[in-house]
Each structure stands twice: as C-alpha cells, then as structure tokens.
C-alpha cells in the first residue's frame, strides 16, 4: 500500500500496540500529536495482550490512523474467519479477549484485520519510508513493490527475526528506510537503514512507546 505525502503536519510510526490503546493515546498526547494534521502508522500487532484489544475497530476507523498486519492480527483474523492458524494458538498469547466478543463482532474484527496490508510505503520529502511488521524478505524495496509475495515471503514479513538476531547492517535498497516492530527491545535499534521500534509500550511499567517521525527519521519516546 502506498500513502502520499502529508502536507499538513507530521507522520509518525509506532511500534506494537497490543491492545494498549489507552496507553497509546496518553503517549500521543505527550508528544503533541494533532489528529487531522498529523498521521500515525502502526507497524502491526494491534491486538492481544493488552486490556483494550476490543477497541481495534474504533482505531481503524480514525482517518489519521493507518496500520499494517502483524502476526497477532493475522492469527486473530484467521480464527475469526474460520481458518485458525495451526502453528500457534493466539489464545495462549494474550488472545482470550476475542472469546468475549459476540460472533458478529468477531466477524467484523476478522474482516478488518484481514484487509490490512503486509507492507506499506509512505512518501516523505526525502523519499519513501517502508514498513513491514517483522522483517523485510527482500534486499531491494522494488521487489516489494513490483511482484506478489510468495507464501514464504509473507511468513517472513510476519514472523522473521533474522536481521535483528544477526545484527545485519546491510541496507534495503531503493527506499530511504524500513521500519519494523515484532521484536521487543529495550530501545530502538537501527541496522543500516532498518529501524526496529517495538520498545514495549504495551508493557505497563516495563516499556515505552517509540515514535519515529518519518520526515526526519528522529525518534521520540513516551512512557507507557
């Protein structure tokens, strides 16, 4: 998915939210986020673990909020639409909130999460910034743009930790930066032109939200 340039305000990427929308809103207030001028881009994992996963549809309805699909979102929509992911049971990873929803709500959540793209690119004055939840399966962003992703590449987008585990600093070509969540770190880590920004804002008292301003690629931190 391609998103055009923001001529009215700032663009921020944020790490995994995991149903902690109240904490996210407080963090946005602290950084002076202005709805209607600024835009917020989630790198996935909107749901599970936190206390407010059932608010996900409300956030997806906000015109300034954009999101890609994370592995938790993927597991939820697979279950909601009658095709549970066989390898991991999301109920064991903070997904019990889902069972409290009425069947029609489950279907609505599933359909909205299933519609989330695996990758997104945002125009900035300095060039494109890409976002993929876990890891980029290509070393050239043009490959993300120009061809359908194989099943293995889709899994890589949702689950891989290879780059961050290896400390791989080789750049992803033909893109200014690529931003990931998925791997929870004490502080943002930059490897080449790749940013890992899940710093545990969904863990009250143990983490914080990291926001990356896409025009400057500068990071802002706000306690959860």
Number of C-alpha atoms within 10 A of each C-alpha: 13 13 13 10 16 16 11 10 13 19 25 23 24 28 31 27 28 27 24 24 22 16 22 21 12 13 21 19 12 12 12 9 18 14 15 12 13 17 21 24 21 25 31 33 25 29 29 27 23 21 16 18 20 20 16 18 14 8 15 16 11 13 11 16 16 19 25 22 25 30 21 26 24 23 24 25 24 18 18 22 15 10 11 16 14 10 7 11 15 22 15 10 11 18 20 13 17 21 10 10 13 10 12 10 15 19 17 16 22 21 15 15 27 19 11 19 14 24 24 25 22 19 18 19 11 10 16 23 25 25 29 27 32 29 27 27 23 15 13 14 21 13 14 18 14 8 8 10 17 10 9 9 17 17 16 20 26 26 17 19 15 14 17 18 9 8 12 13 13 12 16 20 15 14 16 19 22 27 29 26 29 27 20 16 14 12 16 20 15 17 15 14 16 25 19 26 28 30 27 26 27 26 18 13 10 12 20 23 27 26 27 23 17 26 19 13 17 10 15 14 19 18 18 22
